[in-house]
Amino acid sequence: MRDCDYLIVGAGSAGCVLATRLSEDPSVNVVLLEAGGSDRSIIVQMPSALSMPMNTRRFNWGFQTEAEPGLDGRVLDCPRGLGLGGSSSINGMVYVRGHAEDINQWESSGAAGWNYAACLPYYQRAETWYRGADQYRGGSGPVGVCAGNDMKLNPLYRAFIDAGVEAGYPSTEDYNGYQQEGFGQMHMTVDRGRRASTSRAYLKPVRHRKNLRVISGTLATRVLLEGDRAVGVAYQKDGNDFEVFARAEVILSAGSIGSPALLQRSGIGSPVILEAAGIPVAHPLEGVGQNLQDHLEVYFQYRCLEPISLNSRLGLISKGMIGLQWLLFKSGLGATNHFESCAFIRSAAGVKSPDIQYHFLPGAMRYDGRAAFDGHGFQVHVGPNKPVSRGSVTVRSGDPRQHPRVLFNYLTAQKDIADWRACIRLTREILGQSAMDRFRGEEIAPGKEVQTDAEIDAWVRQSVESAYHPSCTCKIGAEDDPAAVLDENCRVRGIDQLRVVDSSIFPTITNGNLNAPTIMVAERAADLIAGNTPLPASDAPVWIDPGWRDAQRTGEPQRSLDPGSAPQH
């Protein structure tokens, strides 16, 4: 294999961005390795088919957790994208940057330079917002972002927002702009009716570049080291072993499970973990694979009193009509992920920025996309977004075909359990407001019998599922932080010419879905790697509730439900 300047492992949300930006310089050669194959498939490109690629082995690594002690020993799926675009080709397309305080928290925890003012310009550079650019939004970036059908096809979207306002929460015109906190429209990475994955948005337009080579179907086995310097990567393709060498840098963008596993297989990590896996220690680095974080969510489900939910559109004829409209015009119900309204709220007084997120769906569905019950229904996907529990990713051996152990330790911290109790009760109060009266029927899940702390705890342990946001396993941190894997420039501490750029570098998980901040990280890292002058920092203000220290929300609820009570039907 010929040499290159930059060698990137993983063509996902970060890798496609890096390959595109670094290859803008025609004097450098870039090689991008991807384990999967093409993302050319209608189930990938059609937004409403979002549950299908995630449940298709061709596009999903198929990771699972170990038995989770905080979830009664349940084993959860942990899907990760396999193929061009990575998880941006199988995710729910929800576009959430997170709160400014999330990014500022990175810097305060030791990630120097990673603050909201420095990062906002890179969010803007990545994006084309369908309503045009402003001091928060981008107008000419690769990733098209819209609001689906603008809530025009179902009154339930607006009813949910109105219920939130009646419950005493603010509304927001743009949760990715000045004010995240509140109820409003949800944004999605959908461009002219198609999924705007990083493969389609970044990589496809530049595949013709002579200085960019994309090699799919390659399973990276280990980073090649010469002393304390990374010089290349060994990989397998079609049953054969190959090596490719990098003159400048090796960059791992294999995701929060793949990147730490590849480091460990290369002998970089905790000596205890490496020795247990039979891997010689090349460079001890305790934090590799530690600090694993994720979001959990439940489906809060009600019967719908009016026959207007998506449950009526799940038959073969309806699906056929939706698909035909999408094929011909890239419009209608096929051109949306169906999450068109949402909310971000604070769980308690004294919490400075939102820590609970809502996705509203005008249908009642299971995780596999099938109807949850007969008849019409609606649901909110909800969960606390700032967990305290921490997990780990650890390899079992040096065999790249053997999946690593993934243990999140969900709900092993008492604060996380308490946060879920608050979440369930606040959700009932919101959905119990008058705006939902004409639509709200029987509470199916959790069900009115789930009331006490013990009952809520038991239901949550048995019902929560991952929101599929694994992160933070190769965190940036200060030099004196023994858990830090990377410095502020995404360089692996103690190893020259080796970086990690993906969601694993987050010190702490953001308040929201991870695709947007991962793209931002790659945009900023590309400038750091290339030695470009950073984009000028932004001075755009961010709204914080002035009464956050003393109040959980901005107003009083129209209906204040007694603790533990269910909404009246």
C-alpha positions as a printed Julia matrix, in Angstrom:
569×3 Matrix{Float64}:
   0.0     0.0    0.0
   1.29    3.45  -0.88
   1.98    6.01   1.83
  -0.22    9.0    2.56
   0.04   12.13   4.64
  -3.12   11.73   6.72
  -4.61    8.34   7.47
  -8.14    8.39   8.91
  -9.83    5.3   10.37
 -13.62    5.44  10.18
 -15.83    7.19   7.62
 -18.54    8.24  10.06
 -19.83   11.52  11.44
 -16.29   12.75  12.1
 -14.18   10.85   9.57
 -16.06   12.1    6.51
 -15.67   15.68   7.73
 -11.94   15.28   8.34
 -11.3    13.6    4.99
 -13.14   16.38   3.19
 -11.48   19.27   5.01
  -7.92   17.88   5.04
  -8.06   16.99   1.35
  -8.94   20.61   0.5
  -5.18   21.1    0.42
  -4.11   19.51  -2.91
  -0.53   19.14  -1.66
  -1.49   16.45   0.87
  -2.73   12.91   0.34
  -5.53   11.53   2.49
  -6.56    7.89   2.92
  -9.89    7.1    4.6
 -10.45    3.53   5.83
 -13.99    2.27   6.46
 -15.0    -1.17   7.7
 -18.41   -1.11   6.02
 -19.5    -0.42   2.49
 -21.72    1.9    0.52
 -24.64    3.79   2.05
 -26.58    3.69  -1.21
 -29.92    2.35  -0.09
 -33.45    3.72  -0.01
 -33.77    2.77   3.66
 -30.77    4.97   4.45
 -31.73    7.93   2.27
 -35.48    8.03   3.09
 -35.92    9.85   6.43
 -39.09    8.07   7.54
 -37.38    4.68   7.18
 -35.07    5.55  10.08
 -35.77    2.4   12.12
 -34.74    0.1    9.25
 -31.01    0.71   8.72
 -30.45    0.65  12.48
 -31.94   -2.85  12.51
 -30.06   -4.07   9.41
 -26.78   -5.92   9.92
 -25.3    -4.41   6.75
 -25.34   -0.96   8.35
 -24.92   -1.76  12.06
 -21.95   -3.15  13.97
 -24.4    -4.91  16.28
 -22.76   -4.12  19.61
 -24.53   -5.07  22.81
 -23.93   -4.17  26.42
 -22.95   -6.55  29.14
 -25.66   -7.39  31.66
 -26.37   -3.97  33.18
 -26.49   -4.2   37.0
 -28.62   -1.05  37.35
 -31.2    -2.39  34.88
 -31.94   -5.73  36.57
 -29.24   -7.4   34.5
 -30.76   -6.49  31.12
 -28.6    -6.56  27.98
 -29.23   -3.55  25.7
 -28.52   -3.06  22.04
 -25.87   -0.48  21.22
 -26.13    0.09  17.46
 -23.25    1.88  15.72
 -23.13    2.79  12.07
 -21.2     0.5    9.72
 -20.52    1.93   6.26
 -19.97    5.34   4.73
 -21.52    7.98   6.96
 -21.24    5.75  10.03
 -23.93    6.46  12.58
 -25.06    9.54  10.65
 -26.42    7.04   8.09
 -28.52    5.11  10.61
 -29.43    7.65  13.29
 -32.72    9.45  13.85
 -31.42   12.59  12.06
 -32.23   14.76  15.08
 -30.05   17.87  15.05
 -29.22   19.13  18.54
 -26.06   21.1   19.23
 -26.44   20.94  22.99
 -26.46   23.86  25.36
 -23.65   26.41  25.5
 -23.07   25.34  29.1
 -22.31   21.79  27.87
 -19.39   23.01  25.78
 -18.2    25.43  28.46
 -18.2    22.47  30.83
 -15.66   20.78  28.55
 -13.24   23.65  29.02
 -13.82   23.91  32.76
 -13.09   20.19  33.09
  -9.71   20.56  31.39
 -10.34   20.72  27.62
  -8.6    24.07  27.07
 -10.01   26.09  24.18
 -13.15   23.97  23.82
 -15.75   26.53  24.84
 -19.0    27.68  23.26
 -17.6    30.9   21.83
 -14.82   29.01  20.04
 -17.06   26.17  18.87
 -20.14   28.04  17.62
 -18.42   29.18  14.38
 -17.71   25.54  13.55
 -21.35   24.6   14.06
 -22.14   27.37  11.61
 -19.5    26.3    9.09
 -20.97   22.79   8.95
 -24.58   23.81   8.38
 -27.03   25.14   5.86
 -30.07   26.11   7.93
 -33.19   26.19   5.77
 -34.28   29.54   7.21
 -30.97   31.22   6.43
 -27.84   32.23   8.29
 -27.74   34.44  11.38
 -25.35   34.9   14.29
 -26.14   31.33  15.44
 -26.97   29.41  12.26
 -24.99   28.64   9.13
 -26.19   29.3    5.62
 -23.65   27.65   3.32
 -22.31   24.52   5.03
 -22.42   20.93   3.76
 -25.14   19.63   6.13
 -28.66   20.68   5.29
 -30.84   21.17   8.39
 -34.59   21.72   8.33
 -37.7    21.22  10.47
 -39.32   18.44   8.45
 -42.83   19.43   7.42
 -42.91   22.35   9.88
 -45.51   20.55  12.01
 -48.12   21.16   9.29
 -49.26   17.55   8.89
 -50.45   16.83  12.42
 -52.01   19.02  15.16
 -50.45   16.89  17.9
 -47.08   18.59  17.4
 -48.45   22.02  18.27
 -50.59   20.63  21.1
 -47.46   19.3   22.78
 -45.79   22.71  22.59
 -48.92   24.42  23.9
 -49.09   21.94  26.78
 -45.53   22.78  27.74
 -46.31   26.49  27.82
 -49.43   25.8   29.9
 -47.21   23.85  32.3
 -45.16   27.0   32.91
 -42.24   26.45  30.56
 -41.07   28.92  27.92
 -41.41   28.4   24.2
 -38.34   28.74  22.0
 -38.03   29.79  18.38
 -34.7    28.03  17.91
 -33.28   25.66  20.51
 -30.01   25.57  18.52
 -29.73   29.35  18.7
 -30.18   31.91  21.46
 -32.44   29.81  23.69
 -32.35   26.06  24.04
 -34.64   25.87  27.07
 -38.32   25.47  26.29
 -40.78   23.9   23.85
 -40.58   24.3   20.09
 -39.94   22.79  16.68
 -37.35   20.04  16.33
 -34.64   20.21  13.68
 -33.32   17.38  11.56
 -30.45   16.62   9.2
 -32.68   16.3    6.16
 -31.73   18.12   2.97
 -34.31   18.45   0.2
 -36.15   15.43   1.51
 -33.1    13.14   1.89
 -31.04   12.12   4.9
 -28.08   14.5    5.17
 -25.48   12.05   6.45
 -21.84   13.12   6.51
 -21.26   10.69   3.66
 -23.78   12.45   1.45
 -23.07   15.98   2.71
 -19.28   15.95   2.89
 -17.76   12.93   1.18
 -19.88   12.43  -1.94
 -19.15   15.88  -3.46
 -15.35   15.4   -3.14
 -14.85   11.72  -4.0
 -13.3    12.84  -7.31
 -10.32   14.48  -5.63
  -7.09   12.84  -6.74
  -5.54   13.32  -3.31
  -8.35   11.48  -1.47
  -8.64    7.7   -1.44
 -11.54    5.95   0.3
 -11.01    2.24   0.99
 -14.12    0.45   2.23
 -14.43   -3.08   3.58
 -11.32   -2.62   5.71
 -11.17   -3.84   9.3
  -8.47   -1.92  11.17
  -6.6    -4.27  13.47
  -4.05   -1.99  15.18
  -2.11    1.22  14.97
   1.47    0.67  13.81
   3.97    2.19  16.24
   7.66    2.94  16.05
   8.56    3.65  19.64
   6.31    6.48  20.77
   5.27    7.47  17.23
   2.32    6.29  15.16
   3.36    5.51  11.6
   0.37    3.71  10.11
  -2.42    1.18  10.51
  -2.67   -2.57   9.92
  -5.96   -3.75   8.47
  -7.72   -6.74   6.96
  -9.56   -6.72   3.66
 -11.05   -9.72   1.85
  -9.26  -12.06   4.23
  -5.84  -10.55   3.57
  -3.58   -8.44   5.78
  -2.38   -5.0    4.69
  -0.57   -2.0    6.08
  -0.82    1.65   5.13
   1.63    4.27   6.38
   1.11    7.93   7.21
   3.84   10.54   6.88
   2.06   13.17   8.95
  -0.65   11.72  11.2
  -2.88    8.77  12.0
  -6.37    9.89  13.07
  -8.87    7.52  14.69
 -12.51    8.38  13.99
 -13.98    4.96  14.68
 -16.46    6.18  17.3
 -16.77    5.9   21.05
 -16.59    2.12  20.95
 -14.32    1.59  17.96
 -11.63    4.17  18.75
 -10.82    3.05  22.32
 -10.96   -0.59  21.22
  -8.46    0.11  18.43
  -6.16    1.93  20.84
  -6.32   -1.0   23.24
  -5.63   -3.55  20.49
  -2.57   -1.42  19.67
  -1.25   -1.76  23.22
  -2.34    1.72  24.31
  -4.43    1.71  27.45
  -4.63    0.42  31.0
  -1.98   -2.28  31.59
  -4.49   -4.28  33.64
  -6.98   -4.36  30.75
  -4.33   -5.07  28.14
  -2.69   -7.89  30.1
  -6.08   -9.52  30.73
  -6.68   -9.45  26.96
  -3.22  -10.86  26.2
  -2.03   -7.67  24.51
   1.53   -6.41  25.1
   1.64   -2.94  26.64
   3.1    -0.42  24.21
   2.05    2.71  26.08
   0.2     2.79  29.41
  -2.74    5.2   29.34
  -5.34    4.54  32.01
  -8.23    6.55  30.6
  -8.63    4.69  27.31
 -12.13    3.21  27.19
 -13.14    4.7   30.54
 -15.63    7.52  31.24
 -18.28    5.95  28.95
 -21.54    7.93  28.95
 -24.89    7.62  27.23
 -28.47    8.83  27.33
 -31.36    6.61  28.34
 -34.94    7.2   27.31
 -38.42    5.78  27.75
 -41.46    5.95  25.53
 -44.22    7.72  27.45
 -47.35    6.51  25.62
 -51.03    7.48  25.52
 -54.01    6.42  23.47
 -55.15    9.19  21.14
 -58.85   10.09  21.2
 -58.84   11.36  17.61
 -57.93    9.17  14.6
 -55.04   11.36  13.49
 -51.93    9.54  14.63
 -49.27    7.84  12.51
 -50.66    4.49  13.62
 -53.17    4.76  10.75
 -50.31    5.02   8.24
 -48.55    1.73   9.01
 -50.49   -0.47   6.57
 -48.95   -1.61   3.3
 -51.11    0.66   1.15
 -50.36    3.73   3.26
 -46.66    2.95   3.34
 -46.72    2.47  -0.42
 -48.34    5.86  -0.99
 -45.88    7.55   1.38
 -42.98    5.86  -0.39
 -44.26    6.8   -3.84
 -44.63   10.47  -2.91
 -41.12   10.45  -1.51
 -39.65    8.72  -4.59
 -41.34   11.17  -6.96
 -41.13   14.44  -5.03
 -38.97   13.89  -1.91
 -41.84   15.29   0.15
 -44.62   14.3    2.55
 -44.42   11.86   5.44
 -41.48   10.08   3.84
 -39.33   13.23   4.06
 -39.36   13.6    7.84
 -38.2    11.63  10.87
 -41.6    12.51  12.42
 -40.0    14.19  15.43
 -41.15   17.7   14.62
 -41.69   19.13  18.1
 -39.55   18.8   21.19
 -38.56   20.33  24.48
 -35.61   20.92  26.78
 -36.37   21.59  30.43
 -34.59   21.78  33.76
 -35.37   19.08  36.29
 -35.17   21.23  39.42
 -34.45   24.67  40.8
 -30.71   25.25  40.97
 -30.08   23.48  37.67
 -28.62   26.15  35.38
 -29.37   24.68  31.94
 -31.71   21.98  30.61
 -31.06   18.39  31.61
 -34.23   16.67  30.31
 -35.03   16.27  26.61
 -38.31   15.43  24.86
 -38.86   14.11  21.35
 -42.58   14.16  20.5
 -43.99   11.57  18.09
 -47.62   11.65  16.83
 -47.82    7.87  16.97
 -47.29    5.03  19.44
 -44.44    2.83  18.25
 -42.08    0.17  19.51
 -38.32    0.43  19.14
 -38.5    -1.64  15.95
 -40.91    0.82  14.33
 -44.05   -1.3   14.73
 -47.26   -0.15  16.41
 -47.16   -0.34  20.19
 -50.83   -1.27  20.43
 -54.01   -1.4   18.34
 -55.66    1.91  17.6
 -54.32    5.45  17.68
 -51.73    6.81  20.07
 -48.91    9.27  20.64
 -45.73    9.25  22.68
 -42.85   11.3   23.94
 -39.32    9.98  24.07
 -37.9    11.41  27.26
 -34.99   11.02  29.63
 -32.47   12.92  31.75
 -29.52   14.06  29.65
 -26.74   14.59  32.2
 -26.1    11.21  33.85
 -23.59   10.73  36.64
 -23.05    6.99  36.05
 -19.92    6.04  34.1
 -19.06    2.89  32.18
 -16.27    1.45  30.08
 -15.25   -0.17  26.8
 -12.67   -2.94  27.15
 -11.33   -5.36  24.57
 -11.53   -9.08  25.26
  -8.54   -9.94  23.06
  -6.44   -8.62  20.21
  -8.87  -10.1   17.68
 -10.58   -7.19  15.84
 -13.53   -9.43  14.93
 -14.4    -9.93  18.6
 -16.61   -7.17  19.96
 -15.34   -5.42  23.09
 -17.13   -5.47  26.42
 -19.45   -2.49  26.65
 -20.74   -1.73  30.14
 -22.46    1.62  30.75
 -23.32    1.03  34.43
 -26.64    2.74  33.8
 -28.5     3.96  36.91
 -25.79    2.89  39.32
 -25.59    6.44  40.71
 -28.35    7.47  43.11
 -28.66   10.9   41.48
 -29.55    9.27  38.16
 -32.34    7.32  39.85
 -33.68   10.49  41.47
 -33.5    12.33  38.14
 -35.68    9.69  36.54
 -38.33   10.03  39.22
 -38.49   13.76  38.59
 -38.57   13.16  34.84
 -41.56   10.83  34.99
 -43.57   13.13  37.22
 -42.78   16.28  35.25
 -43.77   14.52  32.04
 -47.14   13.52  33.45
 -47.76   17.07  34.5
 -46.93   18.43  31.04
 -49.11   15.92  29.22
 -51.9    16.56  31.72
 -52.39   20.17  30.58
 -55.57   21.29  28.81
 -53.93   21.56  25.38
 -53.83   17.76  25.28
 -57.37   17.17  26.57
 -58.98   16.59  23.18
 -56.28   14.05  22.25
 -55.21   12.38  25.51
 -56.72    9.01  26.27
 -55.51    6.26  28.58
 -51.92    6.35  29.75
 -50.47    3.1   28.42
 -46.9     3.54  29.59
 -45.9     3.83  32.36
 -49.59    3.35  33.26
 -51.56    4.94  36.09
 -50.57    2.12  38.47
 -46.94    3.37  38.45
 -46.94    6.09  41.11
 -44.55    5.63  44.05
 -40.79    6.03  43.95
 -40.38    2.26  44.1
 -42.9     1.69  41.31
 -41.28    4.32  39.1
 -37.81    2.91  39.77
 -38.91   -0.61  38.86
 -40.67    0.5   35.67
 -37.69    2.57  34.55
 -35.24   -0.29  35.12
 -37.37   -2.58  32.96
 -38.38   -0.06  30.31
 -35.47    2.26  29.55
 -33.54    1.83  26.35
 -30.41    3.5   25.13
 -30.88    6.64  23.06
 -27.78    5.41  21.21
 -25.41    8.19  22.28
 -22.25    6.42  23.54
 -19.49    8.95  24.09
 -16.55   10.22  26.15
 -14.25    7.15  26.1
 -11.11    9.01  24.92
 -11.69   12.3   26.63
  -9.75   15.51  26.24
  -8.34   16.67  29.55
  -5.61   18.53  31.35
  -2.08   17.16  31.5
  -2.42   16.4   35.22
  -5.67   14.45  34.74
  -4.8    10.74  34.87
  -8.07    9.87  33.09
  -7.38   12.18  30.13
  -6.49   10.36  26.91
  -6.04   13.4   24.69
  -4.66   16.91  24.93
  -6.62   19.94  23.78
  -5.51   19.34  20.19
  -6.96   15.8   20.18
  -3.47   14.24  20.33
  -3.04   10.97  22.22
  -0.92   11.78  25.23
   2.54   10.23  24.97
   2.23    9.15  21.32
   3.36   11.39  18.48
   1.37   11.68  15.23
  -1.72   10.0   16.66
  -5.06   11.72  17.26
  -8.63   10.76  18.02
 -11.49   12.8   16.57
 -15.07   11.64  17.18
 -17.63   11.64  20.02
 -15.2     9.72  22.23
 -13.23   12.92  22.83
 -16.05   14.64  24.75
 -15.15   15.07  28.41
 -18.87   14.99  29.28
 -21.94   14.15  27.26
 -23.93   17.02  25.79
 -27.57   17.78  26.44
 -29.0    16.29  23.29
 -28.33   14.03  20.33
 -24.65   13.69  19.39
 -24.43   14.01  15.62
 -24.24   17.82  15.56
 -21.5    18.2   18.21
 -19.51   15.35  16.63
 -19.54   17.13  13.27
 -18.54   20.35  15.01
 -15.64   18.61  16.77
 -14.37   17.3   13.44
 -14.68   20.71  11.78
 -12.63   22.36  14.53
 -10.14   19.47  14.74
  -9.53   19.72  10.98
  -8.24   23.25  11.47
  -6.1    22.16  14.43
  -4.58   19.31  12.41
  -3.96   21.37   9.28
  -2.51   24.28  11.26
  -5.13   26.69   9.96
  -5.99   29.9   11.73
  -9.03   29.12  13.92
 -12.32   30.73  13.02
 -12.91   33.89  15.07
 -14.71   33.26  18.34
 -18.37   34.24  18.51
 -19.79   36.81  20.92
 -23.41   35.67  20.39
 -25.31   35.7   23.7
 -27.1    32.68  25.16
 -30.26   32.78  27.23
 -30.15   31.47  30.79
 -33.3    31.67  32.9
 -32.53   34.52  35.33
 -34.51   32.71  38.01
 -32.82   29.31  37.63
 -31.39   29.29  41.13
 -34.81   29.5   42.76
 -37.3    28.03  40.27
 -37.53   24.91  38.12
 -39.41   26.71  35.32
 -40.29   30.23  34.26
 -43.99   30.22  35.18
 -46.73   28.44  37.09
 -48.53   25.46  35.57
 -52.14   25.81  34.51
 -52.72   22.41  36.15
 -50.39   21.48  38.94
 -50.63   17.75  39.48
 -50.16   16.38  42.95
 -46.95   14.4   43.36
 -47.53   10.87  42.17
 -50.86   11.59  40.47
 -51.66   10.68  36.91
 -53.22   13.07  34.37
 -57.02   13.06  34.28
 -58.57   11.77  31.09
